[in-house]
Amino acid sequence: MTEDRWISETLFDGDGLRTSYRVKRVLHESKTAHQHLLLFESANFGKVLMLDGATQVTSADEFIYHEMMSHVPILAHGRAQNVLIVGGGDCGIAEEVLKHKTVTRLTLVEIDSSVVSFAREHFPEFTGPVLSDPRFELVISDGMTFVERTDRKFDVVIIDSTDPHGPGQVLFTEAFYRGVQRCLNPQGLMVTQNGVPFLQPDVLRSVATFRKLFADGTCYIAAIPTYTGGHLAMGWATDDVTLRTHSVEELTRRYELAGRFPTRYWTPEVHRAAFALPRFIADLIEKP
C-alpha cells in the first residue's frame, strides 16, 4: 500500500503551527527567478498554489479572497474606470475586476513573468477571460518601481501581495504606500492584503502607516478557510472618508449598475458588515 503524501504550509513555523494538505498528485514544481512555486491537487481544496511554502490560492475557496479584494473597493468607489493591481499574476482578482462594466482599463504589474505563464497553463478559468479582454494590460515589473515612475493615475489600486518577505516585502513599506498615493486620483482608494491578524499582528499594524498618508486608514475582514488562524484582513486607505459608509441600499444600486454578475461570497450586506471589526483587530490598528 502506498503511504499518503502530505504537504505542509510553513508560513507559521516560527509560531509552532503548520497546516498540512493530503496530496492527490503534484501538478507542477519549479524554482523561478524570484520564488519556489508548487501546485498540487488536494483532497478538499482542489488545486493549491504555494509560493515559498505559503498557500496563495486554492480552487475551492479562491472566490472569497478575489471577490472581497475587487468588488469591495470598486463598488465603494462607485466610478472606478482605471484600476491597478500590483501582484496577482494568477489573474484571479483581475478576472473579478473585469466583471465591472465601468472599468475601462485594468493594469496588472507582476514582478515574476513565470507566475503569469504558469497561471495561463494551470488556471485558465482566471487567465482566459482576462488575457482576451482588450481592457487588460500586463506589465512585468517591480511594483515599487512602477508606482514611483508611472505618470498615470488610478481610481482603485489593489495590492495582491504575498506575505512580507522575499519579493513581497517592499509592498508593506511606507515608501511603497507613498508611491501608490502619488498615482491615485483625488478620490482614489487603495486596498491591500494584510494577513491574518491573530497570527500576523505586525503585518496588520502596517495599516497604521496609512493614517500618516491618507484621511481614512483601516481594514475590513473576510473568513477564508485556506488562511489558517481566523479572519483575513484587507487594508483600506483613501482620502475620501465617505467611501466605507455607503448603505446596503446604495451598494445594491451600484451592484445593479455594474451588471449584477453572480457572486458566491460578496453581497451588499457582507460588504457593509466587513468593516465591523472585532475589538482585538481594531486595537491592532489603533495601537501601532
Number of C-alpha atoms within 10 A of each C-alpha: 3 4 5 8 12 12 15 15 18 17 16 16 11 8 10 7 13 14 17 11 17 16 19 16 13 15 13 13 13 11 12 12 10 15 17 14 19 19 21 21 20 20 11 14 19 15 21 23 23 19 19 19 17 20 22 18 22 21 16 15 16 18 20 17 24 22 20 23 25 26 23 22 24 26 24 21 22 17 15 22 17 21 26 25 27 25 25 22 27 23 26 24 26 26 22 21 25 20 18 21 12 17 19 14 18 24 18 24 24 23 22 18 17 18 20 20 14 16 19 18 11 17 17 16 15 18 22 15 16 24 17 9 14 10 14 19 14 16 14 15 16 18 25 20 11 18 23 17 11 11 9 11 19 24 23 29 28 27 24 24 24 21 22 16 11 11 16 16 12 17 24 22 13 16 13 18 21 18 18 26 25 18 22 23 16 14 17 25 28 25 24 22 24 29 23 24 20 17 16 17 17 16 18 27 20 18 26 18 19 22 16 12 16 19 12 19 21 23 25 24 25 22 17 17 16 19 17 19 17 16 20 25 26 26 25 23 25 27 20 15 13 12 18 21 11 16 13 16 11 15 20 17 14 19 19 11 14 18 12 13 10 9 12 9 16 21 19 20 13 15 25 18 14 19 17 13 15 10 8 12 21 14 12 19 20 12 8 13
